[in-house]
């Protein structure tokens, strides 16, 4: 029988969820501790008791967001079989995901923040990205392990870049055009 989370664990989860949504939608510089605490329904003191600092919350939010991707890739592979890449690309570049910064993919929204972070953050990010690429590569057919990894990096880079561009343009028709082009390129990059 599974044990229910304690009040402390529930509070930490609420703060982490609020931090994740804030960092994804407003970026590191646009997110404050008081705003995270308010969104989580706790005091700033409770925030600091759980995460120690804004950096600590960012690191935890980044890890949690990347873990979401790590968990979802095998789900797509199981559910869609050989068509999982197309299904993943459709979801990733789809309008619903595109328009939801707060709950969208941490790889897209938080990678630029990591680029400005300290070397330890780069190392933690790199480890998660390597895990994601390995999961993608495991779901690709043919060729050597090295070639599958290269194709996985190409596919993932195309999806992340495509999603970033779709979110940056004002015209929804152009966003759809970018999404369609990125989907085609990502699927092509994944093929042997």
MARKOLDO-106864 format. One line per field, with one value per residue: residue number from 0; x, y, z of N, C-alpha, C in turn; residue in three letters. Coordinates in steps of 0.1 Angstrom, whole numbers, plus 5000, padded with zeros to 4 digits. Layout:
# MARKOLDO-106864
num <- [NUM / ...]
n_east <- [X / ...]
n_north <- [Y / ...]
n_up <- [Z / ...]
ca_east <- [X / ...]
ca_north <- [Y / ...]
ca_up <- [Z / ...]
c_east <- [X / ...]
c_north <- [Y / ...]
c_up <- [Z / ...]
residuo <- [Ala / ...]
//
This chain:
# MARKOLDO-106864
num <- [0 / 1 / 2 / 3 / 4 / 5 / 6 / 7 / 8 / 9 / 10 / 11 / 12 / 13 / 14 / 15 / 16 / 17 / 18 / 19 / 20 / 21 / 22 / 23 / 24 / 25 / 26 / 27 / 28 / 29 / 30 / 31 / 32 / 33 / 34 / 35 / 36 / 37 / 38 / 39 / 40 / 41 / 42 / 43 / 44 / 45 / 46 / 47 / 48 / 49 / 50 / 51 / 52 / 53 / 54 / 55 / 56 / 57 / 58 / 59 / 60 / 61 / 62 / 63 / 64 / 65 / 66 / 67 / 68 / 69 / 70 / 71 / 72 / 73 / 74 / 75 / 76 / 77 / 78 / 79 / 80 / 81 / 82 / 83 / 84 / 85 / 86 / 87 / 88 / 89 / 90 / 91 / 92 / 93 / 94 / 95 / 96 / 97 / 98 / 99 / 100 / 101 / 102 / 103 / 104 / 105 / 106 / 107 / 108 / 109 / 110 / 111 / 112 / 113 / 114 / 115 / 116 / 117 / 118 / 119 / 120 / 121 / 122 / 123 / 124 / 125 / 126 / 127 / 128 / 129 / 130 / 131 / 132 / 133 / 134 / 135 / 136 / 137 / 138 / 139 / 140 / 141 / 142 / 143 / 144 / 145 / 146 / 147 / 148 / 149 / 150 / 151 / 152 / 153 / 154 / 155 / 156 / 157 / 158 / 159 / 160 / 161 / 162 / 163 / 164 / 165 / 166 / 167 / 168 / 169 / 170 / 171 / 172 / 173 / 174 / 175 / 176 / 177 / 178 / 179 / 180 / 181 / 182 / 183 / 184 / 185 / 186 / 187 / 188 / 189 / 190 / 191]
n_east <- [5008 / 5006 / 5022 / 5008 / 5016 / 5034 / 5025 / 5045 / 5058 / 5038 / 5036 / 5061 / 5059 / 5038 / 5051 / 5072 / 5058 / 5047 / 5070 / 5081 / 5062 / 5063 / 5091 / 5091 / 5072 / 5079 / 5107 / 5140 / 5149 / 5125 / 5111 / 5102 / 5110 / 5089 / 5067 / 5065 / 5061 / 5036 / 5020 / 5021 / 5008 / 5021 / 5043 / 5072 / 5092 / 5086 / 5091 / 5120 / 5127 / 5123 / 5137 / 5159 / 5170 / 5165 / 5179 / 5182 / 5155 / 5152 / 5169 / 5157 / 5132 / 5140 / 5152 / 5129 / 5112 / 5127 / 5127 / 5100 / 5100 / 5117 / 5101 / 5079 / 5088 / 5092 / 5065 / 5052 / 5066 / 5056 / 5028 / 5024 / 5040 / 5058 / 5052 / 5058 / 5075 / 5064 / 5040 / 5050 / 5063 / 5041 / 5026 / 5045 / 5050 / 5025 / 4996 / 4984 / 5004 / 5023 / 5011 / 5011 / 5031 / 5036 / 5032 / 5045 / 5072 / 5102 / 5127 / 5126 / 5119 / 5136 / 5162 / 5177 / 5181 / 5197 / 5220 / 5231 / 5238 / 5256 / 5286 / 5280 / 5252 / 5251 / 5263 / 5245 / 5222 / 5232 / 5235 / 5209 / 5199 / 5214 / 5203 / 5177 / 5182 / 5193 / 5171 / 5154 / 5171 / 5171 / 5146 / 5147 / 5151 / 5175 / 5209 / 5241 / 5248 / 5259 / 5252 / 5224 / 5222 / 5232 / 5212 / 5191 / 5198 / 5197 / 5170 / 5158 / 5169 / 5159 / 5131 / 5131 / 5141 / 5122 / 5099 / 5105 / 5107 / 5081 / 5067 / 5077 / 5069 / 5044 / 5023 / 4998 / 4995 / 5021 / 5034 / 5022 / 5032 / 5059 / 5059 / 5049 / 5070 / 5092 / 5083 / 5084 / 5111 / 5122 / 5111 / 5123 / 5150 / 5152 / 5151 / 5166]
n_north <- [4988 / 5021 / 5049 / 5079 / 5112 / 5134 / 5164 / 5182 / 5172 / 5176 / 5204 / 5211 / 5201 / 5217 / 5242 / 5237 / 5232 / 5257 / 5272 / 5260 / 5266 / 5294 / 5299 / 5288 / 5304 / 5330 / 5332 / 5332 / 5357 / 5371 / 5360 / 5359 / 5352 / 5358 / 5359 / 5332 / 5320 / 5331 / 5321 / 5294 / 5294 / 5298 / 5311 / 5333 / 5325 / 5297 / 5289 / 5293 / 5275 / 5251 / 5252 / 5269 / 5289 / 5310 / 5301 / 5274 / 5265 / 5269 / 5250 / 5227 / 5229 / 5228 / 5202 / 5186 / 5193 / 5183 / 5157 / 5151 / 5149 / 5128 / 5108 / 5108 / 5101 / 5072 / 5065 / 5076 / 5059 / 5034 / 5037 / 5045 / 5030 / 5021 / 5046 / 5066 / 5088 / 5106 / 5111 / 5122 / 5145 / 5159 / 5164 / 5179 / 5202 / 5211 / 5232 / 5235 / 5228 / 5246 / 5271 / 5271 / 5282 / 5281 / 5254 / 5241 / 5224 / 5220 / 5219 / 5236 / 5261 / 5266 / 5261 / 5283 / 5298 / 5281 / 5283 / 5306 / 5300 / 5287 / 5265 / 5240 / 5237 / 5235 / 5210 / 5193 / 5197 / 5187 / 5160 / 5152 / 5158 / 5141 / 5117 / 5119 / 5120 / 5095 / 5079 / 5086 / 5078 / 5051 / 5044 / 5046 / 5032 / 5009 / 5014 / 5023 / 5027 / 5051 / 5066 / 5066 / 5081 / 5106 / 5112 / 5114 / 5137 / 5156 / 5155 / 5162 / 5188 / 5201 / 5201 / 5215 / 5240 / 5246 / 5248 / 5270 / 5291 / 5291 / 5301 / 5326 / 5342 / 5365 / 5361 / 5337 / 5321 / 5320 / 5308 / 5283 / 5275 / 5273 / 5253 / 5231 / 5229 / 5223 / 5199 / 5182 / 5183 / 5173 / 5147 / 5137 / 5139 / 5119 / 5096 / 5066]
n_up <- [5000 / 4991 / 5006 / 5018 / 5008 / 5030 / 5048 / 5046 / 5023 / 5005 / 5005 / 4995 / 4970 / 4959 / 4959 / 4942 / 4918 / 4914 / 4911 / 4888 / 4868 / 4869 / 4862 / 4837 / 4823 / 4828 / 4828 / 4844 / 4853 / 4854 / 4874 / 4908 / 4943 / 4961 / 4945 / 4936 / 4961 / 4968 / 4947 / 4953 / 4977 / 5001 / 5026 / 5021 / 5037 / 5041 / 5015 / 5014 / 5033 / 5021 / 4996 / 4998 / 4982 / 4953 / 4932 / 4940 / 4937 / 4910 / 4900 / 4909 / 4896 / 4869 / 4868 / 4874 / 4853 / 4831 / 4838 / 4833 / 4805 / 4802 / 4813 / 4795 / 4769 / 4767 / 4771 / 4748 / 4729 / 4736 / 4733 / 4706 / 4691 / 4661 / 4650 / 4668 / 4667 / 4649 / 4663 / 4687 / 4677 / 4666 / 4689 / 4704 / 4688 / 4685 / 4687 / 4712 / 4731 / 4722 / 4730 / 4757 / 4778 / 4806 / 4814 / 4795 / 4776 / 4794 / 4783 / 4761 / 4772 / 4793 / 4786 / 4775 / 4799 / 4813 / 4798 / 4807 / 4833 / 4861 / 4859 / 4872 / 4869 / 4842 / 4839 / 4852 / 4836 / 4812 / 4817 / 4820 / 4795 / 4779 / 4788 / 4778 / 4750 / 4747 / 4752 / 4731 / 4710 / 4714 / 4706 / 4678 / 4647 / 4630 / 4618 / 4635 / 4671 / 4676 / 4653 / 4656 / 4679 / 4670 / 4651 / 4669 / 4684 / 4663 / 4657 / 4681 / 4685 / 4663 / 4670 / 4694 / 4686 / 4666 / 4681 / 4698 / 4679 / 4669 / 4691 / 4692 / 4671 / 4660 / 4642 / 4638 / 4615 / 4604 / 4626 / 4624 / 4600 / 4605 / 4624 / 4609 / 4591 / 4608 / 4620 / 4597 / 4592 / 4616 / 4617 / 4594 / 4601 / 4621 / 4607 / 4594]
ca_east <- [5000 / 5014 / 5021 / 5004 / 5026 / 5032 / 5021 / 5058 / 5060 / 5027 / 5039 / 5072 / 5054 / 5031 / 5061 / 5080 / 5049 / 5046 / 5083 / 5082 / 5053 / 5069 / 5103 / 5088 / 5064 / 5085 / 5121 / 5146 / 5149 / 5112 / 5105 / 5107 / 5106 / 5076 / 5056 / 5064 / 5055 / 5022 / 5013 / 5020 / 5000 / 5029 / 5051 / 5085 / 5100 / 5084 / 5099 / 5134 / 5129 / 5123 / 5146 / 5171 / 5173 / 5159 / 5187 / 5178 / 5142 / 5153 / 5176 / 5147 / 5122 / 5147 / 5152 / 5115 / 5107 / 5134 / 5122 / 5087 / 5103 / 5123 / 5090 / 5070 / 5093 / 5088 / 5051 / 5050 / 5071 / 5047 / 5015 / 5023 / 5049 / 5067 / 5048 / 5059 / 5082 / 5054 / 5031 / 5057 / 5065 / 5028 / 5023 / 5055 / 5048 / 5011 / 4991 / 4981 / 5017 / 5029 / 5005 / 5011 / 5044 / 5038 / 5032 / 5052 / 5085 / 5113 / 5139 / 5125 / 5118 / 5146 / 5176 / 5184 / 5184 / 5209 / 5232 / 5236 / 5239 / 5270 / 5290 / 5273 / 5239 / 5254 / 5266 / 5232 / 5214 / 5238 / 5232 / 5194 / 5198 / 5220 / 5193 / 5166 / 5187 / 5195 / 5158 / 5150 / 5179 / 5167 / 5134 / 5150 / 5156 / 5186 / 5223 / 5248 / 5243 / 5264 / 5244 / 5211 / 5224 / 5233 / 5199 / 5183 / 5202 / 5192 / 5155 / 5155 / 5173 / 5149 / 5119 / 5132 / 5142 / 5110 / 5089 / 5110 / 5103 / 5066 / 5063 / 5083 / 5063 / 5031 / 5012 / 4996 / 4998 / 5035 / 5037 / 5018 / 5041 / 5072 / 5056 / 5049 / 5084 / 5100 / 5079 / 5089 / 5126 / 5125 / 5109 / 5134 / 5163 / 5151 / 5150 / 5179]
ca_north <- [5000 / 5034 / 5058 / 5092 / 5122 / 5142 / 5178 / 5188 / 5168 / 5183 / 5218 / 5212 / 5198 / 5229 / 5252 / 5233 / 5234 / 5271 / 5276 / 5255 / 5274 / 5307 / 5300 / 5285 / 5314 / 5344 / 5332 / 5333 / 5371 / 5376 / 5353 / 5363 / 5342 / 5362 / 5355 / 5318 / 5316 / 5335 / 5312 / 5282 / 5296 / 5296 / 5323 / 5332 / 5317 / 5283 / 5287 / 5292 / 5263 / 5240 / 5253 / 5276 / 5301 / 5310 / 5291 / 5260 / 5263 / 5268 / 5237 / 5216 / 5230 / 5223 / 5187 / 5181 / 5195 / 5174 / 5143 / 5149 / 5145 / 5114 / 5098 / 5108 / 5095 / 5058 / 5064 / 5077 / 5048 / 5023 / 5040 / 5047 / 5020 / 5027 / 5060 / 5074 / 5100 / 5116 / 5115 / 5131 / 5158 / 5165 / 5169 / 5189 / 5214 / 5214 / 5245 / 5235 / 5228 / 5259 / 5282 / 5269 / 5284 / 5277 / 5240 / 5235 / 5217 / 5227 / 5220 / 5248 / 5274 / 5268 / 5259 / 5296 / 5301 / 5272 / 5288 / 5317 / 5295 / 5282 / 5252 / 5229 / 5236 / 5229 / 5195 / 5186 / 5198 / 5178 / 5146 / 5149 / 5158 / 5128 / 5106 / 5121 / 5116 / 5080 / 5073 / 5088 / 5069 / 5037 / 5043 / 5048 / 5019 / 5009 / 5020 / 5021 / 5034 / 5065 / 5072 / 5068 / 5093 / 5118 / 5115 / 5118 / 5151 / 5164 / 5155 / 5170 / 5202 / 5207 / 5203 / 5226 / 5253 / 5249 / 5253 / 5283 / 5300 / 5292 / 5309 / 5340 / 5350 / 5370 / 5357 / 5323 / 5314 / 5318 / 5298 / 5270 / 5272 / 5269 / 5240 / 5221 / 5227 / 5217 / 5186 / 5175 / 5182 / 5164 / 5133 / 5133 / 5137 / 5107 / 5084 / 5060]
ca_up <- [5000 / 4990 / 5017 / 5013 / 5010 / 5042 / 5046 / 5042 / 5009 / 4997 / 5004 / 4986 / 4956 / 4955 / 4957 / 4930 / 4907 / 4912 / 4906 / 4875 / 4860 / 4869 / 4855 / 4823 / 4817 / 4830 / 4828 / 4857 / 4858 / 4856 / 4885 / 4922 / 4954 / 4967 / 4935 / 4937 / 4974 / 4967 / 4938 / 4960 / 4989 / 5013 / 5029 / 5015 / 5047 / 5037 / 5002 / 5017 / 5041 / 5012 / 4985 / 5002 / 4973 / 4940 / 4924 / 4944 / 4932 / 4896 / 4897 / 4911 / 4885 / 4857 / 4869 / 4873 / 4839 / 4822 / 4841 / 4826 / 4791 / 4803 / 4815 / 4784 / 4757 / 4767 / 4769 / 4734 / 4722 / 4739 / 4728 / 4692 / 4683 / 4651 / 4646 / 4680 / 4664 / 4643 / 4674 / 4696 / 4670 / 4665 / 4703 / 4708 / 4680 / 4684 / 4692 / 4727 / 4737 / 4718 / 4736 / 4772 / 4783 / 4820 / 4815 / 4783 / 4778 / 4801 / 4774 / 4753 / 4779 / 4803 / 4781 / 4775 / 4812 / 4817 / 4791 / 4815 / 4846 / 4865 / 4854 / 4878 / 4863 / 4828 / 4840 / 4855 / 4824 / 4802 / 4821 / 4817 / 4780 / 4774 / 4791 / 4768 / 4737 / 4747 / 4751 / 4717 / 4701 / 4716 / 4698 / 4664 / 4640 / 4621 / 4620 / 4647 / 4682 / 4674 / 4643 / 4662 / 4688 / 4661 / 4646 / 4680 / 4687 / 4652 / 4658 / 4693 / 4683 / 4654 / 4677 / 4704 / 4678 / 4660 / 4692 / 4702 / 4668 / 4668 / 4702 / 4691 / 4661 / 4663 / 4633 / 4640 / 4603 / 4603 / 4636 / 4619 / 4589 / 4612 / 4631 / 4599 / 4585 / 4619 / 4621 / 4586 / 4593 / 4627 / 4613 / 4584 / 4609 / 4629 / 4599 / 4590]
c_east <- [5009 / 5011 / 5017 / 5015 / 5023 / 5029 / 5034 / 5060 / 5050 / 5031 / 5051 / 5068 / 5046 / 5041 / 5069 / 5071 / 5048 / 5059 / 5085 / 5074 / 5059 / 5081 / 5100 / 5081 / 5071 / 5100 / 5127 / 5145 / 5135 / 5104 / 5111 / 5102 / 5092 / 5065 / 5054 / 5057 / 5040 / 5014 / 5011 / 5012 / 5008 / 5036 / 5065 / 5094 / 5099 / 5092 / 5114 / 5137 / 5130 / 5134 / 5159 / 5174 / 5165 / 5166 / 5184 / 5164 / 5143 / 5159 / 5165 / 5137 / 5128 / 5147 / 5139 / 5110 / 5114 / 5130 / 5108 / 5090 / 5108 / 5112 / 5081 / 5075 / 5089 / 5073 / 5047 / 5054 / 5061 / 5033 / 5014 / 5032 / 5058 / 5064 / 5050 / 5066 / 5072 / 5044 / 5037 / 5059 / 5052 / 5024 / 5032 / 5053 / 5034 / 5007 / 4989 / 4994 / 5024 / 5024 / 5006 / 5026 / 5046 / 5039 / 5039 / 5065 / 5096 / 5125 / 5138 / 5126 / 5130 / 5161 / 5183 / 5188 / 5196 / 5221 / 5238 / 5240 / 5254 / 5273 / 5283 / 5259 / 5241 / 5256 / 5253 / 5223 / 5219 / 5235 / 5218 / 5193 / 5203 / 5210 / 5182 / 5170 / 5189 / 5181 / 5152 / 5158 / 5175 / 5154 / 5135 / 5155 / 5169 / 5199 / 5229 / 5243 / 5247 / 5256 / 5230 / 5211 / 5225 / 5220 / 5189 / 5186 / 5196 / 5177 / 5152 / 5158 / 5163 / 5136 / 5120 / 5133 / 5129 / 5099 / 5093 / 5105 / 5088 / 5061 / 5067 / 5076 / 5049 / 5020 / 5010 / 4998 / 5012 / 5040 / 5033 / 5027 / 5054 / 5070 / 5056 / 5063 / 5093 / 5096 / 5085 / 5104 / 5129 / 5122 / 5119 / 5147 / 5163 / 5152 / 5164 / 5182]
c_north <- [5012 / 5043 / 5072 / 5102 / 5130 / 5156 / 5185 / 5185 / 5175 / 5198 / 5220 / 5210 / 5211 / 5240 / 5249 / 5235 / 5249 / 5277 / 5272 / 5263 / 5288 / 5308 / 5297 / 5297 / 5328 / 5344 / 5334 / 5347 / 5376 / 5369 / 5357 / 5352 / 5345 / 5357 / 5340 / 5314 / 5319 / 5325 / 5298 / 5282 / 5294 / 5310 / 5321 / 5324 / 5302 / 5280 / 5284 / 5279 / 5251 / 5240 / 5261 / 5289 / 5299 / 5301 / 5277 / 5256 / 5261 / 5254 / 5226 / 5217 / 5225 / 5207 / 5181 / 5182 / 5185 / 5159 / 5140 / 5144 / 5130 / 5104 / 5097 / 5101 / 5080 / 5056 / 5066 / 5065 / 5036 / 5025 / 5040 / 5038 / 5027 / 5041 / 5069 / 5088 / 5111 / 5121 / 5125 / 5145 / 5166 / 5171 / 5181 / 5202 / 5218 / 5227 / 5245 / 5236 / 5242 / 5271 / 5281 / 5270 / 5278 / 5262 / 5233 / 5229 / 5226 / 5228 / 5232 / 5261 / 5276 / 5266 / 5273 / 5301 / 5293 / 5278 / 5299 / 5313 / 5291 / 5268 / 5240 / 5226 / 5231 / 5214 / 5188 / 5186 / 5188 / 5164 / 5143 / 5149 / 5145 / 5116 / 5107 / 5116 / 5101 / 5073 / 5075 / 5079 / 5055 / 5034 / 5045 / 5035 / 5021 / 5015 / 5017 / 5030 / 5049 / 5072 / 5075 / 5080 / 5106 / 5122 / 5120 / 5133 / 5160 / 5165 / 5164 / 5185 / 5209 / 5210 / 5215 / 5240 / 5256 / 5255 / 5267 / 5294 / 5302 / 5301 / 5324 / 5348 / 5354 / 5364 / 5342 / 5315 / 5311 / 5308 / 5284 / 5265 / 5267 / 5255 / 5229 / 5218 / 5220 / 5202 / 5177 / 5173 / 5172 / 5150 / 5128 / 5131 / 5124 / 5094 / 5079 / 5062]
c_up <- [5000 / 5001 / 5011 / 5016 / 5023 / 5038 / 5041 / 5027 / 5000 / 4995 / 4994 / 4972 / 4951 / 4951 / 4944 / 4918 / 4904 / 4906 / 4891 / 4865 / 4858 / 4860 / 4840 / 4816 / 4817 / 4829 / 4842 / 4862 / 4861 / 4867 / 4899 / 4932 / 4959 / 4958 / 4935 / 4950 / 4973 / 4958 / 4944 / 4973 / 5002 / 5015 / 5022 / 5024 / 5044 / 5024 / 5005 / 5025 / 5032 / 5001 / 4987 / 4994 / 4960 / 4931 / 4927 / 4938 / 4916 / 4892 / 4899 / 4900 / 4872 / 4857 / 4868 / 4859 / 4829 / 4825 / 4835 / 4812 / 4792 / 4805 / 4803 / 4772 / 4757 / 4765 / 4755 / 4726 / 4724 / 4732 / 4713 / 4684 / 4673 / 4647 / 4658 / 4676 / 4658 / 4654 / 4683 / 4689 / 4669 / 4679 / 4706 / 4700 / 4679 / 4691 / 4707 / 4735 / 4735 / 4727 / 4752 / 4777 / 4797 / 4822 / 4803 / 4786 / 4784 / 4792 / 4766 / 4761 / 4788 / 4798 / 4780 / 4789 / 4817 / 4810 / 4799 / 4830 / 4849 / 4859 / 4860 / 4872 / 4849 / 4829 / 4843 / 4843 / 4814 / 4805 / 4818 / 4802 / 4774 / 4777 / 4781 / 4755 / 4736 / 4745 / 4737 / 4708 / 4702 / 4708 / 4683 / 4658 / 4633 / 4626 / 4634 / 4659 / 4681 / 4664 / 4648 / 4672 / 4680 / 4656 / 4657 / 4684 / 4676 / 4654 / 4670 / 4691 / 4673 / 4661 / 4687 / 4697 / 4672 / 4670 / 4696 / 4691 / 4667 / 4679 / 4701 / 4681 / 4665 / 4655 / 4634 / 4627 / 4601 / 4614 / 4631 / 4608 / 4595 / 4618 / 4620 / 4593 / 4596 / 4620 / 4610 / 4588 / 4605 / 4624 / 4603 / 4592 / 4616 / 4620 / 4595 / 4576]
residuo <- [Unk / Unk / Unk / Unk / Unk / Unk / Unk / Unk / Unk / Unk / Unk / Unk / Unk / Unk / Unk / Unk / Unk / Unk / Unk / Unk / Unk / Unk / Unk / Unk / Unk / Unk / Unk / Unk / Unk / Unk / Unk / Unk / Unk / Unk / Unk / Unk / Unk / Unk / Unk / Unk / Unk / Unk / Unk / Unk / Unk / Unk / Unk / Unk / Unk / Unk / Unk / Unk / Unk / Unk / Unk / Unk / Unk / Unk / Unk / Unk / Unk / Unk / Unk / Unk / Unk / Unk / Unk / Unk / Unk / Unk / Unk / Unk / Unk / Unk / Unk / Unk / Unk / Unk / Unk / Unk / Unk / Unk / Unk / Unk / Unk / Unk / Unk / Unk / Unk / Unk / Unk / Unk / Unk / Unk / Unk / Unk / Unk / Unk / Unk / Unk / Unk / Unk / Unk / Unk / Unk / Unk / Unk / Unk / Unk / Unk / Unk / Unk / Unk / Unk / Unk / Unk / Unk / Unk / Unk / Unk / Unk / Unk / Unk / Unk / Unk / Unk / Unk / Unk / Unk / Unk / Unk / Unk / Unk / Unk / Unk / Unk / Unk / Unk / Unk / Unk / Unk / Unk / Unk / Unk / Unk / Unk / Unk / Unk / Unk / Unk / Unk / Unk / Unk / Unk / Unk / Unk / Unk / Unk / Unk / Unk / Unk / Unk / Unk / Unk / Unk / Unk / Unk / Unk / Unk / Unk / Unk / Unk / Unk / Unk / Unk / Unk / Unk / Unk / Unk / Unk / Unk / Unk / Unk / Unk / Unk / Unk / Unk / Unk / Unk / Unk / Unk / Unk]
//
